[in-house]
Amino acid sequence: MSDHYIFLMGKYEAQIPKDRLYAPSHMWFRAEGAAYRVGFTAFAVRLLQDVYFLDWTVEPGAVVTAKQEIGEVESSKAVSTLHAPSDGTLLRFNRELMKDPTAINVDNYGAGWLFDFDPKDALLLTAEDYIRRLEGTWDETQRQIKGQMND
């Protein structure tokens, strides 16, 4: 019995560990005491491709609202705004990523975690529910990827 699910993105296998919860915004949540450690899912990392710059626009301890801008990530594909996955408090950031964000690319479920978060009323999905969501939106995601490549 595997400890993760596999979601196929073309030939690429996105691993979705079963030991955590997921936000619809493609972030994972793993319980760390009374809060959660949060990072990008393999699906998000694959769409971003090769993250090489990360910057936060809020301070540790900031109370944020869902979809509020909290930072920016730059990858070989694009510059993307990062948004809070739900209402809550950003407790601390992974300072190692500020020096070198490549851990996001190579160990997104481990050393590549983004921040510790205390959510308030977050809509979090089980790994199974997250996979179903990916399956339901994959055709549209592929069209968007192809459209970006043709820009």
CYANA upper distance limits for C-alpha pairs under 8 A (distance plus 0.5 A):
  3 ASP  CA     17 PRO  CA      6.57
  3 ASP  CA     18 LYS  CA      6.26
  3 ASP  CA     19 ASP  CA      7.95
  4 HIS  CA     15 GLN  CA      6.74
  4 HIS  CA     16 ILE  CA      5.76
  4 HIS  CA     17 PRO  CA      4.46
  4 HIS  CA     18 LYS  CA      5.51
  4 HIS  CA     19 ASP  CA      8.44
  5 TYR  CA     15 GLN  CA      6.29
  5 TYR  CA     16 ILE  CA      5.49
  5 TYR  CA     17 PRO  CA      6.74
  5 TYR  CA     18 LYS  CA      7.47
  5 TYR  CA    127 ALA  CA      8.07
  5 TYR  CA    128 GLU  CA      8.40
  5 TYR  CA    131 ILE  CA      8.31
  6 ILE  CA     13 GLU  CA      6.50
  6 ILE  CA     14 ALA  CA      6.13
  6 ILE  CA     15 GLN  CA      5.26
  6 ILE  CA     16 ILE  CA      6.61
  7 PHE  CA     13 GLU  CA      6.30
  7 PHE  CA     14 ALA  CA      5.55
  7 PHE  CA     15 GLN  CA      6.94
  7 PHE  CA     16 ILE  CA      7.85
  7 PHE  CA    131 ILE  CA      7.33
  7 PHE  CA    134 LEU  CA      8.36
  8 LEU  CA     12 TYR  CA      6.27
  8 LEU  CA     13 GLU  CA      5.25
  8 LEU  CA     14 ALA  CA      6.63
  9 MET  CA     13 GLU  CA      6.65
  9 MET  CA     14 ALA  CA      7.34
  9 MET  CA     43 PHE  CA      8.46
 14 ALA  CA     42 ALA  CA      5.62
 14 ALA  CA     43 PHE  CA      6.17
 14 ALA  CA     46 ARG  CA      8.33
 15 GLN  CA     42 ALA  CA      6.62
 16 ILE  CA     41 THR  CA      7.67
 16 ILE  CA     42 ALA  CA      7.56
 16 ILE  CA    127 ALA  CA      7.02
 16 ILE  CA    131 ILE  CA      8.28
 17 PRO  CA    127 ALA  CA      7.35
 18 LYS  CA    126 THR  CA      8.11
 18 LYS  CA    127 ALA  CA      5.86
 18 LYS  CA    128 GLU  CA      8.36
 19 ASP  CA     30 ARG  CA      7.82
 19 ASP  CA    127 ALA  CA      8.42
 20 ARG  CA     28 TRP  CA      7.09
 20 ARG  CA     29 PHE  CA      6.17
 20 ARG  CA     30 ARG  CA      5.31
 20 ARG  CA     31 ALA  CA      7.91
 20 ARG  CA    126 THR  CA      7.68
 20 ARG  CA    127 ALA  CA      7.49
 21 LEU  CA     28 TRP  CA      6.27
 21 LEU  CA     29 PHE  CA      5.52
 21 LEU  CA     30 ARG  CA      6.95
 21 LEU  CA    124 LEU  CA      6.38
 21 LEU  CA    125 LEU  CA      5.96
 21 LEU  CA    126 THR  CA      5.53
 21 LEU  CA    127 ALA  CA      6.68
 22 TYR  CA     26 HIS  CA      7.25
 22 TYR  CA     27 MET  CA      6.27
 22 TYR  CA     28 TRP  CA      4.94
 22 TYR  CA     29 PHE  CA      6.29
 22 TYR  CA    124 LEU  CA      5.79
 22 TYR  CA    125 LEU  CA      5.40
 22 TYR  CA    126 THR  CA      6.80
 22 TYR  CA    127 ALA  CA      7.17
 22 TYR  CA    130 TYR  CA      6.91
 23 ALA  CA     27 MET  CA      5.83
 23 ALA  CA     28 TRP  CA      6.82
 23 ALA  CA     29 PHE  CA      8.06
 23 ALA  CA     85 PRO  CA      7.03
 23 ALA  CA    123 LEU  CA      7.08
 23 ALA  CA    124 LEU  CA      5.51
 23 ALA  CA    125 LEU  CA      6.67
 23 ALA  CA    130 TYR  CA      8.40
 24 PRO  CA    123 LEU  CA      8.40
 24 PRO  CA    124 LEU  CA      7.94
 24 PRO  CA    125 LEU  CA      8.01
 24 PRO  CA    130 TYR  CA      7.79
 24 PRO  CA    133 ARG  CA      8.38
 25 SER  CA     85 PRO  CA      6.94
 26 HIS  CA     40 PHE  CA      6.67
 26 HIS  CA     41 THR  CA      6.04
 26 HIS  CA     43 PHE  CA      7.46
 26 HIS  CA     44 ALA  CA      6.26
 27 MET  CA     38 VAL  CA      6.98
 27 MET  CA     39 GLY  CA      5.87
 27 MET  CA     40 PHE  CA      4.99
 27 MET  CA     41 THR  CA      5.83
 27 MET  CA     44 ALA  CA      8.15
 27 MET  CA     85 PRO  CA      7.97
 28 TRP  CA     38 VAL  CA      5.95
 28 TRP  CA     39 GLY  CA      5.86
 28 TRP  CA     40 PHE  CA      6.58
 28 TRP  CA     41 THR  CA      6.35
 29 PHE  CA     36 TYR  CA      6.12
 29 PHE  CA     37 ARG  CA      6.14
 29 PHE  CA     38 VAL  CA      5.24
 29 PHE  CA     39 GLY  CA      7.50
 30 ARG  CA     36 TYR  CA      5.73
 30 ARG  CA     37 ARG  CA      5.72
 30 ARG  CA     38 VAL  CA      7.11
 31 ALA  CA     35 ALA  CA      6.50
 31 ALA  CA     36 TYR  CA      4.94
 31 ALA  CA     37 ARG  CA      6.87
 32 GLU  CA     36 TYR  CA      5.53
 32 GLU  CA     37 ARG  CA      6.60
 34 ALA  CA    118 ASP  CA      8.04
 35 ALA  CA    116 ASP  CA      7.37
 35 ALA  CA    117 PHE  CA      6.27
 35 ALA  CA    118 ASP  CA      5.24
 35 ALA  CA    119 PRO  CA      7.95
 36 TYR  CA    116 ASP  CA      6.07
 36 TYR  CA    117 PHE  CA      5.70
 36 TYR  CA    118 ASP  CA      6.73
 36 TYR  CA    119 PRO  CA      8.35
 37 ARG  CA    113 TRP  CA      7.45
 37 ARG  CA    114 LEU  CA      8.09
 37 ARG  CA    115 PHE  CA      6.45
 37 ARG  CA    116 ASP  CA      4.91
 37 ARG  CA    117 PHE  CA      6.73
 38 VAL  CA    113 TRP  CA      6.39
 38 VAL  CA    114 LEU  CA      6.22
 38 VAL  CA    115 PHE  CA      5.92
 38 VAL  CA    116 ASP  CA      6.47
 38 VAL  CA    117 PHE  CA      7.36
 39 GLY  CA    108 ASN  CA      7.06
 39 GLY  CA    109 TYR  CA      7.25
 39 GLY  CA    112 GLY  CA      7.43
 39 GLY  CA    113 TRP  CA      4.88
 39 GLY  CA    114 LEU  CA      5.35
 39 GLY  CA    115 PHE  CA      7.48
 40 PHE  CA     44 ALA  CA      6.32
 40 PHE  CA     45 VAL  CA      6.88
 40 PHE  CA    104 ILE  CA      8.04
 40 PHE  CA    108 ASN  CA      6.71
 40 PHE  CA    109 TYR  CA      8.04
 40 PHE  CA    113 TRP  CA      7.74
 40 PHE  CA    114 LEU  CA      8.02
 41 THR  CA     45 VAL  CA      6.85
 41 THR  CA    108 ASN  CA      7.37
 41 THR  CA    109 TYR  CA      7.78
 42 ALA  CA     46 ARG  CA      6.55
 42 ALA  CA    108 ASN  CA      7.43
 43 PHE  CA     47 LEU  CA      6.88
 44 ALA  CA     48 LEU  CA      6.60
 45 VAL  CA     49 GLN  CA      6.32
 45 VAL  CA     50 ASP  CA      8.16
 45 VAL  CA     51 VAL  CA      8.39
 45 VAL  CA    104 ILE  CA      7.83
 45 VAL  CA    105 ASN  CA      6.97
 45 VAL  CA    108 ASN  CA      8.14
 47 LEU  CA    145 ILE  CA      8.46
 48 LEU  CA     75 SER  CA      6.61
 48 LEU  CA     76 SER  CA      8.08
 48 LEU  CA     77 LYS  CA      6.58
 48 LEU  CA     78 ALA  CA      7.77
 49 GLN  CA     75 SER  CA      6.59
 49 GLN  CA     76 SER  CA      6.63
 49 GLN  CA     77 LYS  CA      6.63
 49 GLN  CA    105 ASN  CA      8.08
 50 ASP  CA     75 SER  CA      5.80
 50 ASP  CA     76 SER  CA      6.11
 50 ASP  CA     77 LYS  CA      8.21
 50 ASP  CA    102 THR  CA      8.03
 50 ASP  CA    105 ASN  CA      6.47
 51 VAL  CA     73 VAL  CA      7.47
 51 VAL  CA     74 GLU  CA      6.34
 51 VAL  CA     75 SER  CA      4.55
 51 VAL  CA     76 SER  CA      7.19
 51 VAL  CA    101 PRO  CA      7.15
 51 VAL  CA    102 THR  CA      6.82
 51 VAL  CA    104 ILE  CA      7.37
 51 VAL  CA    105 ASN  CA      6.88
 52 TYR  CA     73 VAL  CA      8.31
 52 TYR  CA     74 GLU  CA      6.51
 52 TYR  CA     75 SER  CA      5.98
 52 TYR  CA     76 SER  CA      8.08
 52 TYR  CA    100 ASP  CA      8.00
 52 TYR  CA    101 PRO  CA      6.30
 52 TYR  CA    102 THR  CA      6.67
 53 PHE  CA     73 VAL  CA      6.18
 53 PHE  CA     74 GLU  CA      5.41
 53 PHE  CA     75 SER  CA      7.32
 53 PHE  CA     98 MET  CA      8.33
 53 PHE  CA    100 ASP  CA      8.25
 53 PHE  CA    101 PRO  CA      6.73
 54 LEU  CA     71 GLY  CA      7.96
 54 LEU  CA     72 GLU  CA      6.35
 54 LEU  CA     73 VAL  CA      5.02
 54 LEU  CA     74 GLU  CA      6.86
 54 LEU  CA     97 LEU  CA      7.73
 54 LEU  CA     98 MET  CA      6.83
 54 LEU  CA    101 PRO  CA      7.05
 55 ASP  CA     71 GLY  CA      5.92
 55 ASP  CA     72 GLU  CA      5.77
 55 ASP  CA     73 VAL  CA      6.96
 55 ASP  CA     98 MET  CA      7.61
 56 TRP  CA     70 ILE  CA      6.35
 56 TRP  CA     71 GLY  CA      4.45
 56 TRP  CA     72 GLU  CA      6.87
 57 THR  CA     69 GLU  CA      7.97
 57 THR  CA     70 ILE  CA      5.67
 57 THR  CA     71 GLY  CA      5.27
 57 THR  CA     72 GLU  CA      8.19
 58 VAL  CA     62 ALA  CA      6.93
 58 VAL  CA     70 ILE  CA      6.05
 58 VAL  CA     71 GLY  CA      7.62
 59 GLU  CA     90 LEU  CA      8.46
 60 PRO  CA     90 LEU  CA      6.23
 60 PRO  CA     91 LEU  CA      5.83
 60 PRO  CA     92 ARG  CA      5.37
 60 PRO  CA     93 PHE  CA      7.21
 61 GLY  CA     89 THR  CA      6.58
 61 GLY  CA     90 LEU  CA      5.79
 61 GLY  CA     91 LEU  CA      5.30
 61 GLY  CA     92 ARG  CA      7.31
 62 ALA  CA     89 THR  CA      6.14
 62 ALA  CA     90 LEU  CA      5.99
 62 ALA  CA     91 LEU  CA      7.82
 63 VAL  CA     87 ASP  CA      8.14
 63 VAL  CA     88 GLY  CA      6.24
 63 VAL  CA     89 THR  CA      4.85
 63 VAL  CA     90 LEU  CA      6.98
 64 VAL  CA     68 GLN  CA      6.98
 64 VAL  CA     84 ALA  CA      7.24
 64 VAL  CA     86 SER  CA      8.29
 64 VAL  CA     87 ASP  CA      6.06
 64 VAL  CA     88 GLY  CA      6.02
 64 VAL  CA     89 THR  CA      6.47
 64 VAL  CA     90 LEU  CA      7.79
 65 THR  CA     84 ALA  CA      7.10
 65 THR  CA     86 SER  CA      6.56
 65 THR  CA     87 ASP  CA      4.55
 65 THR  CA     88 GLY  CA      6.99
 66 ALA  CA     83 HIS  CA      7.84
 66 ALA  CA     84 ALA  CA      5.71
 66 ALA  CA     85 PRO  CA      6.09
 66 ALA  CA     86 SER  CA      4.33
 66 ALA  CA     87 ASP  CA      5.12
 66 ALA  CA     88 GLY  CA      8.38
 67 LYS  CA     83 HIS  CA      5.24
 67 LYS  CA     84 ALA  CA      5.45
 67 LYS  CA     85 PRO  CA      6.68
 67 LYS  CA     86 SER  CA      7.21
 68 GLN  CA     83 HIS  CA      5.65
 68 GLN  CA     84 ALA  CA      5.86
 69 GLU  CA     81 THR  CA      7.17
 69 GLU  CA     82 LEU  CA      6.29
 69 GLU  CA     83 HIS  CA      4.93
 69 GLU  CA     84 ALA  CA      6.97
 70 ILE  CA     81 THR  CA      8.24
 70 ILE  CA     82 LEU  CA      6.14
 70 ILE  CA     83 HIS  CA      5.83
 70 ILE  CA     84 ALA  CA      6.65
 71 GLY  CA     81 THR  CA      6.50
 71 GLY  CA     82 LEU  CA      5.39
 71 GLY  CA     83 HIS  CA      7.49
 72 GLU  CA     79 VAL  CA      7.50
 72 GLU  CA     80 SER  CA      6.17
 72 GLU  CA     81 THR  CA      4.97
 72 GLU  CA     82 LEU  CA      5.71
 73 VAL  CA     79 VAL  CA      6.34
 73 VAL  CA     80 SER  CA      5.81
 73 VAL  CA     81 THR  CA      6.91
 73 VAL  CA     82 LEU  CA      7.36
 74 GLU  CA     78 ALA  CA      6.48
 74 GLU  CA     79 VAL  CA      4.82
 74 GLU  CA     80 SER  CA      6.74
 75 SER  CA     79 VAL  CA      6.77
 85 PRO  CA    122 ALA  CA      8.18
 86 SER  CA    119 PRO  CA      6.86
 86 SER  CA    120 LYS  CA      7.50
 86 SER  CA    121 ASP  CA      7.94
 86 SER  CA    122 ALA  CA      5.83
 86 SER  CA    123 LEU  CA      8.02
 87 ASP  CA    119 PRO  CA      6.39
 87 ASP  CA    120 LYS  CA      5.79
 87 ASP  CA    121 ASP  CA      7.52
 87 ASP  CA    122 ALA  CA      7.39
 88 GLY  CA    117 PHE  CA      7.45
 88 GLY  CA    118 ASP  CA      5.93
 88 GLY  CA    119 PRO  CA      4.59
 88 GLY  CA    120 LYS  CA      5.35
 89 THR  CA    117 PHE  CA      6.25
 89 THR  CA    118 ASP  CA      5.60
 89 THR  CA    119 PRO  CA      6.89
 90 LEU  CA    115 PHE  CA      7.50
 90 LEU  CA    116 ASP  CA      6.68
 90 LEU  CA    117 PHE  CA      5.20
 90 LEU  CA    118 ASP  CA      7.06
 91 LEU  CA    115 PHE  CA      7.77
 91 LEU  CA    116 ASP  CA      5.81
 91 LEU  CA    117 PHE  CA      5.93
 91 LEU  CA    118 ASP  CA      7.47
 92 ARG  CA    115 PHE  CA      6.10
 92 ARG  CA    116 ASP  CA      5.83
 92 ARG  CA    117 PHE  CA      7.94
 93 PHE  CA    114 LEU  CA      6.58
 93 PHE  CA    115 PHE  CA      4.74
 93 PHE  CA    116 ASP  CA      6.95
 94 ASN  CA     98 MET  CA      7.90
 94 ASN  CA    113 TRP  CA      7.11
 94 ASN  CA    114 LEU  CA      5.94
 94 ASN  CA    115 PHE  CA      6.06
 95 ARG  CA     99 LYS  CA      7.60
 96 GLU  CA    100 ASP  CA      6.81
 96 GLU  CA    101 PRO  CA      7.86
 97 LEU  CA    101 PRO  CA      4.64
 97 LEU  CA    102 THR  CA      7.87
 97 LEU  CA    103 ALA  CA      7.58
 97 LEU  CA    104 ILE  CA      8.36
 97 LEU  CA    112 GLY  CA      7.63
 97 LEU  CA    114 LEU  CA      8.11
101 PRO  CA    105 ASN  CA      8.32
101 PRO  CA    112 GLY  CA      7.85
102 THR  CA    106 VAL  CA      7.12
102 THR  CA    112 GLY  CA      8.13
103 ALA  CA    107 ASP  CA      5.70
103 ALA  CA    108 ASN  CA      6.91
103 ALA  CA    111 ALA  CA      6.44
103 ALA  CA    112 GLY  CA      4.92
104 ILE  CA    108 ASN  CA      5.01
104 ILE  CA    111 ALA  CA      8.01
104 ILE  CA    112 GLY  CA      4.63
104 ILE  CA    113 TRP  CA      7.51
105 ASN  CA    112 GLY  CA      7.92
106 VAL  CA    112 GLY  CA      8.04
107 ASP  CA    111 ALA  CA      6.21
107 ASP  CA    112 GLY  CA      5.76
108 ASN  CA    112 GLY  CA      4.82
108 ASN  CA    113 TRP  CA      6.54
109 TYR  CA    113 TRP  CA      6.90
125 LEU  CA    129 ASP  CA      6.06
125 LEU  CA    130 TYR  CA      6.20
126 THR  CA    130 TYR  CA      6.62
127 ALA  CA    131 ILE  CA      6.70
128 GLU  CA    132 ARG  CA      6.87
129 ASP  CA    133 ARG  CA      6.73
130 TYR  CA    134 LEU  CA      6.75
131 ILE  CA    135 GLU  CA      6.67
132 ARG  CA    136 GLY  CA      6.67
133 ARG  CA    137 THR  CA      6.86
134 LEU  CA    138 TRP  CA      6.20
137 THR  CA    141 THR  CA      6.69
138 TRP  CA    142 GLN  CA      6.61
139 ASP  CA    143 ARG  CA      6.98
140 GLU  CA    144 GLN  CA      6.83
141 THR  CA    145 ILE  CA      6.70
142 GLN  CA    146 LYS  CA      6.68
143 ARG  CA    147 GLY  CA      6.59
144 GLN  CA    148 GLN  CA      6.70
145 ILE  CA    149 MET  CA      6.81
146 LYS  CA    150 ASN  CA      6.88
147 GLY  CA    151 ASP  CA      6.94
